[in-house]
Amino acid sequence: MQQNPGPGKLIPTKFSGEREQFSVLFKGDKERIFLTVGDRNTAEKFVCKKPMNMWLAIGGLVVGLILVSNPIGWVVIGICAVVLVASVAIAIVTHDCSGPLKSGKWVDVKDDVFFDKQIAIIETSLLTCDKGGVLKPIIDEKTAREAAKAIAFENFKEAAVTTVAAIATGFLMGKGGGFFKAIGGLFSKSGALLTIGGVATTYALTSYQSSVMRGSEEYADNDLYQRMNKAEAKDWSDPNTTVKETTDAYGNAAASLAPPNLADFVNVYKTGGLVIEDAALRQRVDQLSSMSRQQLLRNPAAQSVWNDIRTNPRHQNVYDAIRRNSIHNQNRFTPGMRNGAISTLDDNLRNNKWSLKNPNSLAQKGSSSLLFFVPLIGGYFSEKARRKLAEIAVNDNSATIDVRTAN
């Protein structure tokens, strides 16, 4: 979960009701205290990717809204940079590792060895964080630094993807009518249901991706990777797990200000249907392009086209654009009406396909739909960070103190 490129140092920690003294020392050195399951803190807090991604998502959304409403220039670029830097600063300043680590749990410990009445931890132990992820003690400093840099680099990629996606979301949101219009849509009855479905779908997709990647045969023989997977496995038989995962998923989605929503897919389907129908009608009208007034009057194909335009509600704007005054014969389809239909249908197709001013165009909603899958890209880099730790930590020099039970 870390984004700072340096390792943290695990420190002895006094928690009420747990470890309350440090009396077991290495060679009597008060600075070298044997660690136990009661020690769940670091000398300096990590820069955690979770709050970082959340604040960069908010900052990116603001940047996207700024870009859509202002011409690109040095001043605007400067403002956007300030917004993103401020987002990073807020994420660093407001995050505190102590609470989540205190709520974490050590696994793979030395159950039969106690220091200060607490179970001992060893170099193969792992500390789970309440906010996600695990901490792995690495004895060799060079190996620890190499692992920290590799993890931070993968998490930086994830943050970059999150930021770019948020900027694109803000830009499209601005083109589609603005932030408040989009938020208002989320609170409508149908909008709320589609948002609930969107968050659930995203969670299901990322969970499936995680299970597939973690089940890879490539890492089947990596003991650390398999133990990390076991430590982070969720116990769905515990009702508290369902409550926590649901609360976290919807809480994080709401905090991003742009929760995943299935409405874009619904609108792509609807607009796609309009485009298909308009394109089909445009082709039929085009086949009448060489006909004279008299031919249009008698031709069955021309009469069929005119009947469809008059009676199909989905072609209402074509009918409104070409219909003649009521004093004229409403059953006639003239060359002027034919040409007007071609022009209107061309406008319809252009507007529904490519226009960013049309909030329901395929370009707008199609782009938004693609952004729906961005968490899968982030999930890929997140899992790569875990794999980097598993790959590098095997090089740790574990020829250190061997903790044994006294016979």
Salt bridges, closest charged atoms under 4 A:
GLU18 OE1 - ARG40 NH1 2.72
ASP39 OD2 - ARG19 NH1 2.57
ASP108 OD2 - ARG227 NH1 2.71
ASP116 OD2 - ARG19 NH2 2.77
GLU141 OE2 - ARG145 NH2 3.11
GLU154 OE2 - LYS157 NZ 3.38
GLU154 OE2 - LYS384 NZ 3.94
GLU158 OE1 - LYS49 NZ 2.91
ASP223 OD2 - ARG227 NE 2.90
GLU232 OE2 - ARG386 NH2 2.86
ASP248 OD2 - LYS244 NZ 2.90
ASP264 OD1 - LYS365 NZ 3.19
GLU277 OE2 - ARG314 NE 2.95
ASP278 OD1 - HIS315 ND1 3.48
ASP286 OD1 - ARG282 NH1 3.30
ASP308 OD2 - ARG284 NH1 2.63
ASP320 OD1 - ARG323 NH2 3.96
ASP346 OD1 - ARG282 NE 2.80
ASP347 OD1 - ARG350 NH2 2.43
GLU383 OE1 - ARG214 NE 3.06
GLU383 OE2 - ARG386 NH1 2.54
ASP402 OD2 - ARG404 NH2 2.56
